[in-house]
Amino acid sequence: MYSQIANKPGRGRKEILSAAIKRKVIREVANNPKFMKDLQFGNNLFAEADPCSVDNGGCEQLCYRSTGASVRCDCLPGYILRKDRKTCKEYNPCAHKNGGCDHICHSHGGISVCTCRENYVLDVDGTTCKKVDPCLEDNGGCHHICRSENGTATCDCHPEHVLDTDGKSCLKVDPCLQANGGCDHICKSENGVAMCDCHPQFILDADGKACQKIDPCENGNGGCFQVCLSDSDAVRCACREGYTLLEDGTSCKKMDPCSLENGGCEQICRLIEDAMLCECHEGYALKSDGKTCKKVDPCSIGNGGCEHICLSSEVSVLCGCREGYILQKDRISCKKVDPCSVLNGGCEHVCTWSHNSAQCSCNPGYALMKDSKSCRDVDECEENTPCDHICRNSPGSYECSCKSGYELGADRSTCYRIVQELISYCVKGNGGCDQKCQEGDTGPICSCFQGYRLQRDGKACQDID
């Protein structure tokens, strides 16, 4: 019975077991890894088998049962699952970030093993590499001094020694014997080191080897007052611009710059507090170069002193005045002219100076014409007859007269009837009339001048304007 169950394919496996053989089957089946542990009795059914038990579930290396009858494949250490999720391929840890190694990565069974390049050793972390100091072992083979350069030992020697041809041994030497120790003049060996010195009149340069000639001008300026010039071992004194050397050959004296070509000035040269200044004659101004001069228009400065108009000539200034003004005796200032004082200002009759100009007017009996200067006679007899009866015009005036039987009154314009009787109404008090009075048959008859109106009392007159 067991052999029959064992030979089943393992999927959907169900068998009916008799009660007589159930104990033996349970024991043998339970001990067989091909089948599931669950075994049901009563209904005589047996559970499904592990899917990984047949062909390892289709997995190349490791098989794990998943949900139900499905499986999950995996790989042994050093291998990774392929895209088919069943087969495995060897994993190279060096392919990713060099396996974490600083220098060289080796893959062994899927595990990275790090090594280092020449002159390096692997650090305790098993991944990083550190430089090997060749001088740590036997001083790098050097006799005196070992220096590590790029992992290679380079030998050197103590003072008063030189490296032998083997590049390791050191030989005692005098540094001054070779190329004078690099000194320009004198070489002295002190503790195996070349110390340089110079001959008299020389000084050691900053490099401690070369010697420079001492400039005699550097010592107290060579005794010169201003400028020291050295020529070999000799000293020659000179002076700055504007000074001259005295007979002692060292002192300097200030020169008068104006004494030489007028100091470069075109007209006037002045020395003011050791400074040379150029100036110009009257009528000239200094140009921007500070030396040459240019002619100045006198009228451009304060109008040449003239009050109104300035006219310049080659040698002087002439002043003039604007229209309506005359030049005064000082030949500079101007005075307003009274236009009426010259030809009566052009007026025929009366000239009046008003608002700085001539204003013309006419005598009584005349009127100003359109030219504002001439006058014409006014005909009073036509424009405003002042006479009672007869008016005769005369130049600038008029004359009244009366008709026969009338006589001219005291106002020289009113006419009164001549009364034969001894009594005249108008003679006494103008007959009580305000303006004009005429003799009536029975009494005075009052009237008014033109522009007036006789009132109700028959005597008084009132202006109608």
C-alpha positions as CSV (number, residue, x, y, z in Angstrom):
1,M,0.0,0.0,0.0
2,Y,2.8,2.4,0.9
3,S,4.7,1.6,-2.3
4,Q,1.6,2.5,-4.2
5,I,1.3,5.8,-2.5
6,A,5.0,6.5,-2.8
7,N,4.8,6.1,-6.6
8,K,2.1,8.7,-7.0
9,P,3.2,11.8,-8.9
10,G,2.7,14.1,-5.7
11,R,0.0,16.5,-7.1
12,G,-3.7,16.0,-6.1
13,R,-2.7,12.7,-4.4
14,K,-5.7,11.1,-2.4
15,E,-6.0,7.5,-1.3
16,I,-8.6,5.5,0.6
17,L,-7.0,3.7,3.5
18,S,-8.5,0.7,5.4
19,A,-8.6,0.6,9.1
20,A,-6.5,-2.5,9.3
21,I,-3.4,-0.9,7.7
22,K,-3.8,2.6,8.9
23,R,-1.2,2.5,11.6
24,K,1.5,1.2,9.4
25,V,0.7,3.6,6.6
26,I,0.7,6.6,9.0
27,R,4.1,5.7,10.4
28,E,5.7,5.0,7.0
29,V,4.1,8.0,5.3
30,A,5.0,10.4,8.1
31,N,8.6,9.3,7.8
32,N,8.7,9.8,4.1
33,P,9.7,13.4,3.1
34,K,7.9,13.2,-0.2
35,F,4.5,13.7,1.4
36,M,2.7,16.2,3.6
37,K,2.3,15.4,7.2
38,D,-1.4,15.9,7.3
39,L,-3.3,12.7,7.0
40,Q,-7.0,12.6,7.5
41,F,-8.9,9.6,8.6
42,G,-12.6,8.9,9.0
43,N,-13.2,9.9,5.4
44,N,-10.0,8.1,4.4
45,L,-8.4,11.1,2.6
46,F,-4.6,12.0,2.4
47,A,-3.3,15.8,2.1
48,E,-1.4,17.1,-1.0
49,A,2.4,16.5,-1.2
50,D,5.2,19.3,-1.1
51,P,5.6,20.8,-4.6
52,C,9.4,21.1,-4.1
53,S,9.6,17.3,-3.7
54,V,9.3,16.7,-7.4
55,D,12.1,17.9,-9.7
56,N,13.0,20.3,-6.9
57,G,9.9,22.3,-7.9
58,G,11.7,23.2,-11.2
59,C,14.4,25.2,-9.3
60,E,18.1,24.7,-10.2
61,Q,19.4,25.1,-6.6
62,L,17.0,26.0,-3.7
63,C,13.2,25.5,-3.7
64,Y,10.9,26.9,-1.1
65,R,7.1,26.2,-0.9
66,S,5.0,29.3,-1.3
67,T,1.2,29.7,-1.1
68,G,-0.8,26.5,-1.9
69,A,1.0,24.4,-4.5
70,S,3.4,27.2,-5.8
71,V,7.1,27.4,-5.1
72,R,9.8,30.1,-4.8
73,C,13.3,29.4,-6.2
74,D,16.5,30.8,-4.6
75,C,20.3,30.3,-5.1
76,L,23.2,29.2,-3.0
77,P,25.7,31.8,-1.7
78,G,27.8,33.2,-4.5
79,Y,24.9,32.8,-7.0
80,I,22.0,35.0,-8.1
81,L,18.7,34.1,-9.7
82,R,18.3,34.5,-13.4
83,K,15.4,36.3,-15.1
84,D,13.5,33.0,-15.5
85,R,13.3,32.9,-11.6
86,K,14.4,29.2,-11.6
87,T,18.0,28.9,-12.8
88,C,21.1,30.5,-11.1
89,K,24.2,32.1,-12.3
90,E,27.5,32.8,-10.4
91,Y,27.5,36.3,-8.9
92,N,30.7,38.5,-9.4
93,P,30.8,41.0,-6.5
94,C,33.7,42.9,-8.2
95,A,31.4,44.1,-10.9
96,H,29.6,46.5,-8.5
97,K,31.8,49.3,-7.2
98,N,34.9,47.1,-7.5
99,G,33.5,44.9,-4.7
100,G,34.2,47.7,-2.2
101,C,38.0,47.3,-2.7
102,D,40.4,50.2,-2.8
103,H,42.7,48.7,-5.4
104,I,42.2,45.1,-6.8
105,C,39.0,42.9,-6.4
106,H,39.0,39.1,-6.8
107,S,35.8,37.0,-6.8
108,H,35.8,33.7,-5.0
109,G,32.5,31.8,-4.8
110,G,30.6,35.0,-5.1
111,I,32.6,36.7,-2.4
112,S,34.9,39.7,-3.1
113,V,38.5,39.4,-1.9
114,C,40.6,42.6,-1.9
115,T,44.3,43.0,-2.7
116,C,46.6,46.0,-3.1
117,R,49.1,47.2,-5.8
118,E,52.8,47.2,-5.3
119,N,54.2,49.3,-2.4
120,Y,50.8,49.1,-0.7
121,V,49.4,46.9,2.0
122,L,45.8,45.9,2.9
123,D,44.4,47.7,5.9
124,V,42.6,45.9,8.8
125,D,39.2,46.6,7.2
126,G,40.1,44.2,4.3
127,T,39.2,46.8,1.6
128,T,41.4,49.9,1.8
129,C,45.1,50.1,0.9
130,K,47.7,52.2,2.6
131,K,51.2,53.2,1.3
132,V,54.2,51.2,2.4
133,D,57.0,53.4,3.9
134,P,60.2,51.8,2.6
135,C,62.2,53.7,5.1
136,L,60.6,51.8,8.0
137,E,62.5,48.7,7.2
138,D,66.3,48.9,7.8
139,N,66.1,52.7,7.1
140,G,65.5,51.8,3.4
141,G,69.1,50.6,3.1
142,C,70.4,54.2,3.6
143,H,73.6,55.0,5.5
144,H,72.3,58.3,6.9
145,I,69.0,59.7,5.9
146,C,66.1,57.9,4.2
147,R,63.2,59.7,2.5
148,S,60.2,58.0,1.1
149,E,59.2,59.4,-2.3
150,N,56.3,57.7,-4.1
151,G,56.9,54.5,-2.2
152,T,60.6,54.4,-3.1
153,A,63.4,55.0,-0.6
154,T,65.8,57.9,-1.5
155,C,69.0,58.3,0.5
156,D,70.7,61.5,1.7
157,C,73.6,62.4,3.9
158,H,74.4,64.5,6.9
159,P,76.4,67.8,6.6
160,E,80.0,67.5,5.4
161,H,79.1,64.2,3.7
162,V,78.2,63.3,0.1
163,L,76.3,60.3,-1.3
164,D,78.4,57.6,-2.7
165,T,77.8,56.1,-6.2
166,D,75.8,53.3,-4.7
167,G,73.1,55.8,-3.8
168,K,73.1,54.6,-0.2
169,S,76.5,55.1,1.5
170,C,77.8,58.6,2.6
171,L,81.4,59.9,2.4
172,K,82.8,62.8,4.5
173,V,83.7,65.9,2.3
174,D,84.6,69.7,2.6
175,P,81.7,71.6,1.0
176,C,84.1,74.4,-0.1
177,L,86.2,72.0,-2.2
178,Q,83.5,71.7,-4.8
179,A,82.7,74.8,-6.8
180,N,83.9,76.9,-3.9
181,G,80.8,75.8,-2.0
182,G,78.7,78.0,-4.4
183,C,80.3,81.1,-3.0
184,D,81.1,84.2,-5.1
185,H,84.2,85.2,-3.2
186,I,85.2,83.4,0.1
187,C,84.0,79.9,1.3
188,K,84.4,78.7,4.9
189,S,83.3,75.2,6.1
190,E,81.3,75.3,9.4
191,N,80.0,72.0,10.7
192,G,80.1,70.7,7.1
193,V,78.1,73.7,5.8
194,A,79.6,76.1,3.3
195,M,79.5,79.7,4.7
196,C,80.1,82.5,2.1
197,D,81.8,85.9,2.7
198,C,82.9,88.8,0.5
199,H,86.0,90.8,-0.2
200,P,86.3,94.4,1.0
201,Q,84.0,97.0,-0.7
202,F,81.5,94.2,-1.4
203,I,78.4,93.0,0.5
204,L,76.8,89.5,0.6
205,D,73.6,89.2,-1.4
206,A,70.3,87.9,0.0
207,D,71.0,84.4,-1.4
208,G,74.0,84.1,1.0
209,K,76.4,83.3,-1.9
210,A,76.7,86.2,-4.4
211,C,78.6,89.4,-3.6
212,Q,77.5,92.8,-4.7
213,K,79.7,95.9,-5.1
214,I,79.0,98.4,-2.3
215,D,77.6,101.7,-3.8
216,P,79.5,104.6,-2.1
217,C,76.4,106.7,-2.5
218,E,74.6,104.5,0.0
219,N,76.9,105.7,2.8
220,G,75.7,109.2,3.8
221,N,74.7,109.9,0.1
222,G,78.4,110.0,-0.7
223,G,78.7,113.4,1.0
224,C,76.5,115.0,-1.6
225,F,73.9,117.7,-0.7
226,Q,71.3,116.4,-3.2
227,V,72.2,113.8,-5.9
228,C,75.0,111.3,-5.6
229,L,76.3,109.6,-8.7
230,S,78.8,106.7,-8.4
231,D,81.3,105.8,-11.1
232,S,83.4,102.7,-10.2
233,D,84.9,103.8,-6.8
234,A,84.5,107.5,-7.4
235,V,81.6,109.7,-6.3
236,R,80.2,112.7,-8.3
237,C,77.6,115.1,-6.9
238,A,74.8,116.7,-8.8
239,C,71.8,118.9,-8.1
240,R,68.1,118.6,-8.7
241,E,66.3,120.6,-11.4
242,G,66.2,124.3,-10.4
243,Y,69.5,124.1,-8.4
244,T,73.1,124.6,-9.4
245,L,76.3,123.0,-7.9
246,L,78.6,125.2,-5.9
247,E,82.4,125.3,-6.1
248,D,82.8,122.8,-3.2
249,G,81.4,120.1,-5.5
250,T,78.8,118.9,-3.0
251,S,76.5,121.8,-2.1
252,C,73.6,123.1,-4.2
253,K,72.1,126.6,-4.5
254,K,68.5,127.5,-5.7
255,M,68.5,129.0,-9.2
256,D,66.2,131.9,-10.3
257,P,64.2,130.1,-12.9
258,C,63.2,133.5,-14.4
259,S,66.8,134.2,-15.2
260,L,66.9,131.4,-17.8
261,E,64.8,132.2,-20.9
262,N,62.3,134.1,-18.8
263,G,61.3,130.9,-17.1
264,G,59.5,129.9,-20.3
265,C,57.0,132.7,-19.7
266,E,55.8,134.7,-22.8
267,Q,55.6,138.0,-21.0
268,I,56.2,138.3,-17.2
269,C,58.1,135.8,-15.0
270,R,57.9,136.1,-11.2
271,L,59.5,134.0,-8.4
272,I,57.2,133.8,-5.4
273,E,58.2,131.6,-2.5
274,D,60.5,129.4,-4.5
275,A,57.7,128.9,-7.1
276,M,57.9,130.4,-10.6
277,L,54.7,132.0,-11.9
278,C,54.0,133.5,-15.3
279,E,51.8,136.6,-15.7
280,C,50.6,138.8,-18.6
281,H,50.6,142.5,-19.3
282,E,47.4,144.6,-19.0
283,G,44.9,143.7,-21.7
284,Y,46.2,140.1,-21.8
285,A,45.2,136.9,-20.0
286,L,47.2,133.7,-19.3
287,K,46.4,130.7,-21.4
288,S,45.7,127.2,-19.9
289,D,49.4,126.2,-20.5
290,G,50.3,128.7,-17.7
291,K,53.0,130.3,-19.9
292,T,51.6,132.0,-23.0
293,C,49.3,135.0,-23.1
294,K,46.3,135.9,-25.2
295,K,44.7,139.3,-26.0
296,V,41.7,140.1,-23.9
297,D,38.6,142.1,-25.1
298,P,38.4,144.8,-22.4
299,C,34.6,145.0,-23.0
300,S,34.3,141.3,-21.8
301,I,35.5,142.3,-18.3
302,G,32.9,144.5,-16.5
303,N,31.7,145.8,-19.8
304,G,34.9,147.8,-20.0
305,G,33.6,150.1,-17.2
306,C,30.8,151.5,-19.5
307,E,27.3,151.9,-18.1
308,H,25.6,151.0,-21.4
309,I,27.5,150.2,-24.5
310,C,31.2,149.2,-24.7
311,L,33.2,149.5,-27.9
312,S,36.8,148.2,-27.9
313,S,39.7,149.4,-30.1
314,E,43.3,148.3,-30.3
315,V,44.4,150.7,-27.5
316,S,41.3,151.8,-25.6
317,V,37.6,151.4,-24.7
318,L,34.9,153.7,-26.0
319,C,31.6,154.0,-24.1
320,G,28.2,154.8,-25.7
321,C,24.6,155.1,-24.6
322,R,21.3,153.5,-25.6
323,E,18.7,155.6,-27.4
324,G,17.2,158.3,-25.2
325,Y,20.4,158.7,-23.2
326,I,23.5,160.9,-23.5
327,L,27.0,160.3,-22.4
328,Q,28.2,162.2,-19.4
329,K,31.4,164.1,-18.9
330,D,33.1,161.1,-17.3
331,R,32.7,159.4,-20.7
332,I,31.4,156.3,-18.9
333,S,27.9,156.9,-17.4
334,C,24.7,157.8,-19.3
335,K,21.9,160.2,-18.4
336,K,18.3,160.1,-19.6
337,V,17.5,162.8,-22.2
338,D,14.4,165.0,-21.7
339,P,12.8,164.5,-25.2
340,C,10.9,167.8,-24.9
341,S,14.2,169.7,-24.7
342,V,15.1,168.7,-28.3
343,L,12.8,170.3,-30.9
344,N,9.9,170.3,-28.4
345,G,9.9,166.5,-28.6
346,G,8.4,166.9,-32.1
347,C,5.2,168.4,-30.7
348,E,3.5,171.3,-32.5
349,H,2.1,172.9,-29.3
350,V,2.8,171.4,-25.9
351,C,5.4,168.7,-25.0
352,T,5.2,166.8,-21.7
353,W,7.8,164.2,-20.5
354,S,5.8,161.3,-19.2
355,H,6.7,157.6,-18.7
356,N,10.2,158.2,-20.1
357,S,8.8,159.5,-23.4
358,A,7.4,162.7,-25.0
359,Q,3.6,163.2,-24.9
360,C,2.2,165.9,-27.2
361,S,-1.0,168.0,-26.5
362,C,-2.6,171.1,-28.0
363,N,-3.5,174.6,-26.8
364,P,-7.2,175.4,-26.1
365,G,-9.2,175.7,-29.3
366,Y,-7.1,173.0,-31.0
367,A,-7.3,169.2,-31.2
368,L,-4.4,166.6,-31.5
369,M,-4.2,165.0,-34.9
370,K,-3.7,161.3,-35.7
371,D,0.1,161.7,-35.8
372,S,-0.1,162.5,-32.1
373,K,2.1,165.5,-32.7
374,S,0.3,168.1,-34.9
375,C,-2.7,170.2,-33.8
376,R,-5.7,171.5,-35.8
377,D,-8.0,174.4,-35.1
378,V,-11.4,173.4,-33.6
379,D,-14.4,175.2,-35.2
380,E,-16.5,175.8,-32.1
381,C,-19.3,177.3,-34.1
382,E,-19.9,173.9,-35.9
383,E,-19.1,171.4,-33.1
384,N,-20.8,173.2,-30.2
385,T,-22.4,176.6,-30.9
386,P,-22.0,178.6,-27.8
387,C,-23.5,181.8,-29.2
388,D,-27.1,182.9,-28.9
389,H,-27.3,184.4,-32.4
390,I,-24.2,184.7,-34.5
391,C,-20.9,182.8,-34.1
392,R,-17.7,183.6,-36.0
393,N,-14.7,181.1,-35.8
394,S,-11.2,182.4,-35.3
395,P,-7.8,180.5,-34.9
396,G,-8.0,178.8,-31.5
397,S,-11.1,180.7,-30.5
398,Y,-14.6,182.1,-31.6
399,E,-16.6,185.3,-31.3
400,C,-20.3,185.8,-30.7
401,S,-22.5,188.7,-31.9
402,C,-26.3,189.6,-31.8
403,K,-28.9,190.4,-34.4
404,S,-30.3,193.9,-34.8
405,G,-32.3,195.0,-31.8
406,Y,-30.2,192.8,-29.5
407,E,-27.1,193.3,-27.5
408,L,-24.4,190.9,-26.2
409,G,-24.6,190.1,-22.6
410,A,-21.8,190.0,-20.0
411,D,-21.1,186.2,-20.7
412,R,-20.2,187.3,-24.3
413,S,-22.6,184.7,-25.8
414,T,-26.1,185.6,-24.7
415,C,-28.1,188.3,-26.7
416,Y,-30.6,190.6,-25.0
417,R,-33.3,192.6,-26.6
418,I,-32.7,196.3,-26.5
419,V,-35.6,197.9,-24.6
420,Q,-36.4,201.5,-25.2
421,E,-38.2,201.9,-21.9
422,L,-36.2,202.9,-19.0
423,I,-36.9,199.5,-17.3
424,S,-34.9,196.4,-18.4
425,Y,-36.0,193.1,-16.8
426,C,-32.7,191.2,-17.5
427,V,-30.3,194.0,-16.4
428,K,-30.9,193.5,-12.7
429,G,-29.9,190.0,-11.4
430,N,-30.0,188.5,-14.9
431,G,-33.8,188.8,-14.5
432,G,-33.6,185.9,-12.0
433,C,-32.6,183.5,-14.7
434,D,-30.0,180.8,-13.9
435,Q,-28.3,181.0,-17.3
436,K,-29.8,183.0,-20.2
437,C,-32.2,185.9,-19.9
438,Q,-34.2,187.6,-22.7
439,E,-36.4,190.7,-22.4
440,G,-40.0,189.9,-22.7
441,D,-42.9,192.3,-23.2
442,T,-44.0,191.8,-19.7
443,G,-40.9,190.4,-18.0
444,P,-37.7,188.3,-18.4
445,I,-37.7,185.0,-20.4
446,C,-35.2,182.5,-19.1
447,S,-33.5,179.7,-21.1
448,C,-30.5,177.3,-20.7
449,F,-27.3,176.6,-22.5
450,Q,-26.9,173.5,-24.7
451,G,-26.8,170.4,-22.5
452,Y,-29.0,171.9,-19.8
453,R,-32.8,171.7,-19.2
454,L,-35.1,174.6,-17.9
455,Q,-36.8,173.6,-14.7
456,R,-40.5,174.1,-13.8
457,D,-39.8,177.4,-12.0
458,G,-38.9,178.8,-15.4
459,K,-35.6,180.0,-14.1
460,A,-33.2,177.3,-12.9
461,C,-31.2,175.0,-15.3
462,Q,-30.2,171.4,-14.7
463,D,-27.5,169.4,-16.6
464,I,-29.1,166.8,-18.8
465,D,-26.0,164.5,-19.1
